[in-house]
Amino acid sequence: WHTGLFNCWDDIGTYCMSCCCPCMVYGQNRQRLDHLQDTDTVDPEHGGSGCGADCCMHLALNVMCGFGWVLQLGQRATLRARYHIDGSPVNDCLTAFFCTPCELTQESRELSEEE
């Protein structure tokens, strides 16, 4: 990772949004990553509003059973593979569960490095 997990304060806007509306930051990150993977170009909407299907799924899982963080596991693994970042599924799980806002901010910042 280009930034540490707890360097989330360096991007206070994304961090605050991740604390209040993690589903929206997840949706934005997902859209940005999908666009990069599909077209190998930067998403012109920079993730848009984040209120798409991915956001709704994250929100629904959070509201129904508190498991929105589970969706972040696959996204984190995809980012690690794309950027050749060391890590493990266990670390991804612990990070997503215990540090959701910092984890989402770190992913957003990693995507910004390529963009």
N, CA, C and O of each residue as an XYZ file, in Angstrom:
460
protein
N       0.854     -1.184      0.000
C       0.000      0.000      0.000
C       0.888      1.232      0.000
O       1.926      1.259      0.662
N       0.479      2.248     -0.743
C       1.237      3.490     -0.789
C       1.113      4.278      0.511
O       2.000      5.058      0.857
N       0.021      4.072      1.222
C      -0.179      4.747      2.506
C      -0.544      3.701      3.549
O      -1.114      2.656      3.237
N      -0.208      4.005      4.773
C      -0.537      3.098      5.865
C      -2.029      3.131      6.183
O      -2.738      4.073      5.830
N      -2.476      2.098      6.843
C      -3.887      1.986      7.185
C      -4.351      3.164      8.037
O      -5.464      3.660      7.861
N      -3.506      3.607      8.952
C      -3.912      4.671      9.865
C      -3.453      6.058      9.402
O      -3.439      7.007     10.185
N      -3.087      6.163      8.145
C      -2.823      7.469      7.544
C      -4.103      8.043      6.957
O      -4.063      8.942      6.118
N      -5.226      7.524      7.398
C      -6.520      7.966      6.873
C      -6.768      9.446      7.150
O      -7.555     10.083      6.450
N      -6.104      9.996      8.162
C      -6.283     11.410      8.490
C      -5.734     12.319      7.391
O      -6.094     13.494      7.317
N      -4.866     11.777      6.538
C      -4.317     12.574      5.436
C      -5.365     12.859      4.360
O      -5.187     13.757      3.537
N      -6.450     12.095      4.371
C      -7.574     12.322      3.450
C      -8.835     12.400      4.304
O      -9.683     11.508      4.280
N      -8.931     13.474      5.045
C      -9.976     13.603      6.066
C     -11.382     13.568      5.473
O     -12.309     13.077      6.118
N     -11.554     14.082      4.253
C     -12.875     14.069      3.630
C     -13.384     12.659      3.374
O     -14.522     12.330      3.710
N     -12.532     11.826      2.776
C     -12.916     10.434      2.511
C     -13.090      9.680      3.818
O     -14.004      8.867      3.954
N     -12.213      9.947      4.780
C     -12.315      9.275      6.073
C     -13.649      9.597      6.752
O     -14.330      8.694      7.239
N     -14.026     10.884      6.785
C     -15.296     11.271      7.423
C     -16.490     10.637      6.703
O     -17.436     10.174      7.339
N     -16.431     10.624      5.371
C     -17.504      9.990      4.603
C     -17.555      8.486      4.908
O     -18.636      7.903      4.980
N     -16.390      7.866      5.084
C     -16.340      6.436      5.404
C     -16.911      6.142      6.784
O     -17.467      5.069      7.020
N     -16.772      7.100      7.688
C     -17.343      6.931      9.032
C     -18.864      7.055      9.004
O     -19.570      6.290      9.663
N     -19.362      8.022      8.237
C     -20.805      8.307      8.205
C     -21.560      7.428      7.215
O     -22.645      6.934      7.520
N     -20.987      7.233      6.032
C     -21.660      6.509      4.945
C     -20.683      5.557      4.252
O     -20.323      5.778      3.095
N     -20.254      4.507      4.946
C     -19.279      3.607      4.328
C     -19.786      2.983      3.030
O     -18.997      2.653      2.145
N     -21.097      2.825      2.921
C     -21.651      2.231      1.705
C     -21.372      3.104      0.484
O     -21.143      2.577     -0.605
N     -21.386      4.424      0.646
C     -21.132      5.320     -0.479
C     -19.670      5.274     -0.911
O     -19.377      5.253     -2.107
N     -18.759      5.257      0.045
C     -17.330      5.184     -0.291
C     -17.028      3.827     -0.918
O     -16.251      3.738     -1.868
N     -17.643      2.771     -0.387
C     -17.479      1.458     -1.001
C     -17.958      1.488     -2.446
O     -17.274      0.981     -3.335
N     -19.131      2.078     -2.692
C     -19.683      2.154     -4.043
C     -18.795      2.948     -4.987
O     -18.606      2.560     -6.139
N     -18.248      4.062     -4.501
C     -17.339      4.861     -5.330
C     -16.069      4.087     -5.660
O     -15.631      4.054     -6.810
N     -15.486      3.469     -4.644
C     -14.273      2.675     -4.873
C     -14.537      1.545     -5.861
O     -13.725      1.276     -6.747
N     -15.679      0.892     -5.696
C     -16.026     -0.222     -6.583
C     -16.152      0.257     -8.027
O     -15.634     -0.381     -8.943
N     -16.841      1.385     -8.228
C     -17.020      1.913     -9.580
C     -15.672      2.305    -10.185
O     -15.417      2.032    -11.357
N     -14.821      2.936     -9.402
C     -13.499      3.337     -9.896
C     -12.663      2.124    -10.273
O     -12.017      2.107    -11.321
N     -12.677      1.108     -9.417
C     -11.902     -0.106     -9.687
C     -12.447     -0.843    -10.897
O     -11.677     -1.277    -11.754
N     -13.755     -0.990    -10.981
C     -14.360     -1.670    -12.139
C     -14.008     -0.953    -13.436
O     -13.682     -1.594    -14.435
N     -14.073      0.372    -13.422
C     -13.760      1.145    -14.628
C     -12.292      0.945    -15.018
O     -11.986      0.769    -16.197
N     -11.400      0.971    -14.055
C      -9.983      0.746    -14.339
C      -9.751     -0.642    -14.928
O      -8.984     -0.803    -15.877
N     -10.413     -1.631    -14.362
C     -10.229     -3.000    -14.842
C     -10.837     -3.206    -16.217
O     -10.264     -3.916    -17.043
N     -11.982     -2.602    -16.478
C     -12.675     -2.798    -17.752
C     -12.028     -2.031    -18.903
O     -11.920     -2.545    -20.017
N     -11.598     -0.797    -18.627
C     -11.132      0.060    -19.722
C      -9.665      0.462    -19.610
O      -9.088      1.009    -20.549
N      -9.072      0.188    -18.460
C      -7.689      0.586    -18.183
C      -7.515      2.106    -18.278
O      -6.432      2.605    -18.582
N      -8.602      2.821    -18.012
C      -8.566      4.280    -17.960
C      -9.252      4.752    -16.681
O      -9.992      4.006    -16.040
N      -8.992      5.981    -16.336
C      -9.576      6.588    -15.136
C     -11.075      6.800    -15.329
O     -11.525      7.206    -16.400
N     -11.832      6.519    -14.284
C     -13.274      6.760    -14.311
C     -13.517      8.266    -14.391
O     -13.132      8.994    -13.477
N     -14.149      8.749    -15.464
C     -14.366     10.196    -15.600
C     -15.263     10.764    -14.506
O     -15.220     11.962    -14.226
N     -16.070      9.916    -13.893
C     -16.959     10.370    -12.808
C     -16.301     10.247    -11.445
O     -16.892     10.642    -10.440
N     -15.080      9.702    -11.388
C     -14.347      9.482    -10.141
C     -15.233      8.783     -9.094
O     -15.272      9.171     -7.927
N     -15.932      7.754     -9.548
C     -16.794      6.988     -8.656
C     -18.214      7.502     -8.565
O     -19.072      6.867     -7.951
N     -18.468      8.649     -9.172
C     -19.821      9.207     -9.144
C     -20.270      9.495     -7.726
O     -19.460      9.793     -6.848
N     -21.560      9.401     -7.517
C     -22.122      9.672     -6.196
C     -21.894      8.502     -5.248
O     -21.966      8.655     -4.028
N     -21.623      7.345     -5.813
C     -21.447      6.160     -4.987
C     -22.759      5.492     -4.632
O     -22.761      4.481     -3.929
N     -23.871      6.028     -5.097
C     -25.192      5.510     -4.725
C     -25.743      4.530     -5.756
O     -26.919      4.610     -6.113
N     -24.926      3.623     -6.230
C     -25.372      2.624     -7.194
C     -25.735      1.322     -6.509
O     -25.977      1.282     -5.303
N     -25.770      0.269     -7.288
C     -26.143     -1.057     -6.783
C     -25.181     -1.557     -5.709
O     -25.602     -2.185     -4.737
N     -23.883     -1.277     -5.887
C     -22.904     -1.735     -4.889
C     -23.125     -1.051     -3.544
O     -23.024     -1.682     -2.492
N     -23.424      0.229     -3.587
C     -23.728      0.977     -2.364
C     -24.966      0.392     -1.682
O     -24.975      0.179     -0.469
N     -26.000      0.137     -2.468
C     -27.251     -0.401     -1.916
C     -27.054     -1.768     -1.281
O     -27.633     -2.060     -0.235
N     -26.238     -2.608     -1.913
C     -25.960     -3.937     -1.362
C     -25.203     -3.809     -0.036
O     -25.519     -4.501      0.932
N     -24.213     -2.929      0.004
C     -23.434     -2.700      1.224
C     -24.352     -2.186      2.332
O     -24.293     -2.663      3.465
N     -25.197     -1.214      1.999
C     -26.132     -0.644      2.970
C     -27.101     -1.704      3.482
O     -27.335     -1.804      4.686
N     -27.663     -2.493      2.570
C     -28.624     -3.527      2.970
C     -27.977     -4.541      3.914
O     -28.574     -4.926      4.919
N     -26.771     -4.966      3.593
C     -26.085     -5.920      4.469
C     -25.771     -5.307      5.824
O     -25.851     -5.990      6.845
N     -25.417     -4.035      5.846
C     -25.149     -3.361      7.125
C     -26.410     -3.227      7.965
O     -26.389     -3.482      9.169
N     -27.498     -2.831      7.337
C     -28.746     -2.612      8.067
C     -29.338     -3.932      8.568
O     -29.784     -4.025      9.712
N     -29.338     -4.946      7.706
C     -29.971     -6.219      8.071
C     -29.169     -7.018      9.092
O     -29.741     -7.607     10.009
N     -27.841     -7.041      8.935
C     -27.087     -7.925      9.824
C     -25.692     -7.413     10.185
O     -24.937     -8.120     10.852
N     -25.335     -6.201      9.759
C     -24.028     -5.651     10.100
C     -22.873     -6.248      9.321
O     -21.724     -6.166      9.756
N     -23.165     -6.853      8.166
C     -22.118     -7.534      7.401
C     -21.732     -6.842      6.096
O     -21.269     -7.509      5.170
N     -21.907     -5.537      5.997
C     -21.492     -4.815      4.795
C     -19.999     -4.938      4.552
O     -19.543     -4.946      3.409
N     -19.241     -5.033      5.636
C     -17.788     -5.140      5.536
C     -17.349     -6.371      4.750
O     -16.245     -6.394      4.207
N     -18.197     -7.393      4.684
C     -17.843     -8.623      3.969
C     -17.614     -8.336      2.475
O     -16.749     -8.949      1.850
N     -18.386     -7.409      1.914
C     -18.200     -7.052      0.506
C     -16.821     -6.453      0.260
O     -16.268     -6.582     -0.832
N     -16.275     -5.805      1.265
C     -14.979     -5.162      1.125
C     -13.842     -6.175      0.981
O     -12.779     -5.835      0.461
N     -14.049     -7.399      1.430
C     -12.984     -8.404      1.350
C     -12.574     -8.677     -0.089
O     -11.385     -8.694     -0.408
N     -13.553     -8.889     -0.955
C     -13.254     -9.162     -2.361
C     -12.612     -7.981     -3.047
O     -11.694     -8.139     -3.852
N     -13.101     -6.788     -2.726
C     -12.540     -5.580     -3.331
C     -11.094     -5.385     -2.898
O     -10.238     -5.033     -3.710
N     -10.827     -5.613     -1.625
C      -9.461     -5.448     -1.119
C      -8.522     -6.468     -1.759
O      -7.391     -6.141     -2.116
N      -8.991     -7.686     -1.898
C      -8.176     -8.721     -2.543
C      -7.895     -8.367     -4.003
O      -6.788     -8.587     -4.495
N      -8.882     -7.828     -4.685
C      -8.701     -7.420     -6.082
C      -7.678     -6.293     -6.188
O      -6.829     -6.302     -7.079
N      -7.761     -5.333     -5.288
C      -6.782     -4.245     -5.279
C      -5.374     -4.769     -4.995
O      -4.412     -4.371     -5.652
N      -5.264     -5.652     -4.026
C      -3.937     -6.214     -3.707
C      -3.358     -6.937     -4.911
O      -2.171     -6.795     -5.205
N      -4.178     -7.708     -5.609
C      -3.712     -8.441     -6.785
C      -3.323     -7.475     -7.909
O      -2.292     -7.663     -8.555
N      -4.127     -6.461     -8.140
C      -3.869     -5.505     -9.228
C      -2.552     -4.772     -9.021
O      -1.791     -4.563     -9.966
N      -2.288     -4.383     -7.774
C      -1.104     -3.573     -7.480
C       0.038     -4.381     -6.851
O       1.028     -3.807     -6.397
N      -0.100     -5.690     -6.825
C       0.947     -6.587     -6.294
C       1.325     -6.203     -4.857
O       2.497     -6.020     -4.528
N       0.304     -6.090     -4.027
C       0.486     -5.726     -2.620
C       0.434     -6.995     -1.781
O      -0.475     -7.812     -1.922
N       1.423     -7.147     -0.907
C       1.430     -8.299     -0.005
C       0.263     -8.200      0.975
O      -0.183     -7.109      1.331
N      -0.210     -9.347      1.394
C      -1.297     -9.397      2.355
C      -1.909    -10.782      2.352
O      -1.440    -11.681      1.655
N      -2.943    -10.943      3.124
C      -3.611    -12.241      3.208
C      -5.101    -12.027      3.428
O      -5.524    -10.961      3.877
N      -5.894    -13.046      3.110
C      -7.331    -12.947      3.382
C      -7.644    -12.705      4.860
O      -8.616    -12.023      5.185
N      -6.832    -13.256      5.745
C      -7.062    -13.047      7.182
C      -6.860    -11.574      7.534
O      -7.672    -10.980      8.243
N      -5.770    -10.991      7.031
C      -5.525     -9.563      7.283
C      -6.630     -8.705      6.672
O      -7.069     -7.728      7.279
N      -7.079     -9.070      5.470
C      -8.166     -8.331      4.825
C      -9.423     -8.372      5.686
O     -10.101     -7.359      5.861
N      -9.722     -9.537      6.214
C     -10.918     -9.718      7.039
C     -10.831     -8.877      8.309
O     -11.782     -8.176      8.655
N      -9.713     -8.941      8.993
C      -9.545     -8.181     10.232
C      -9.589     -6.680      9.970
O     -10.181     -5.922     10.738
N      -8.958     -6.262      8.883
C      -8.936     -4.840      8.537
C     -10.336     -4.336      8.208
O     -10.749     -3.281      8.690
N     -11.060     -5.085      7.391
C     -12.411     -4.666      6.999
C     -13.361     -4.647      8.200
O     -14.200     -3.753      8.311
N     -13.236     -5.613      9.082
C     -14.151     -5.696     10.224
C     -13.854     -4.636     11.281
O     -14.767     -3.955     11.750
N     -12.588     -4.493     11.657
C     -12.241     -3.616     12.765
C     -11.932     -2.175     12.359
O     -12.019     -1.269     13.188
N     -11.575     -1.955     11.107
C     -11.111     -0.625     10.678
C     -11.777     -0.183      9.385
O     -11.100      0.327      8.492
N     -13.069     -0.362      9.263
C     -13.763     -0.071      8.008
C     -13.467      1.319      7.445
O     -13.107      1.416      6.272
N     -13.599      2.396      8.217
C     -13.338      3.712      7.625
C     -11.901      3.874      7.127
O     -11.672      4.417      6.046
N     -10.942      3.405      7.914
C      -9.538      3.515      7.503
C      -9.256      2.635      6.291
O      -8.501      3.022      5.400
N      -9.857      1.465      6.261
C      -9.663      0.548      5.146
C     -10.224      1.124      3.855
O      -9.563      1.056      2.818
N     -11.409      1.680      3.891
C     -12.011      2.279      2.700
C     -11.211      3.497      2.228
O     -11.049      3.713      1.027
N     -10.716      4.286      3.177
C      -9.899      5.450      2.826
C      -8.592      5.004      2.183
O      -8.154      5.590      1.194
N      -7.972      3.974      2.740
C      -6.728      3.459      2.173
C      -6.946      2.956      0.746
O      -6.114      3.200     -0.129
N      -8.039      2.269      0.507
C      -8.341      1.780     -0.838
C      -8.570      2.946     -1.800
O      -8.097      2.919     -2.936
N      -9.286      3.958     -1.350
C      -9.532      5.122     -2.191
C      -8.218      5.803     -2.562
O      -8.022      6.206     -3.708
N      -7.335      5.925     -1.604
C      -6.040      6.568     -1.855
C      -5.184      5.718     -2.791
O      -4.444      6.256     -3.613
N      -5.281      4.413     -2.671
C      -4.521      3.524     -3.569
C      -5.011      3.665     -5.003
O      -4.209      3.697     -5.937
N      -6.318      3.749     -5.176
C      -6.877      3.967     -6.511
C      -6.424      5.317     -7.066
O      -6.155      5.436     -8.261
N      -6.339      6.322     -6.215
C      -5.895      7.642     -6.656
C      -4.463      7.629     -7.156
O      -4.096      8.426     -8.020
N      -3.656      6.736     -6.623
C      -2.267      6.624     -7.074
C      -2.204      6.260     -8.564
O      -1.360      6.770     -9.300
N      -3.104      5.377     -8.995
C      -3.121      4.988    -10.409
C      -3.802      6.044    -11.264
O      -3.415      6.280    -12.409
N      -4.812      6.670    -10.697
C      -5.565      7.663    -11.462
C      -4.735      8.914    -11.657
O      -5.196      9.870    -12.280
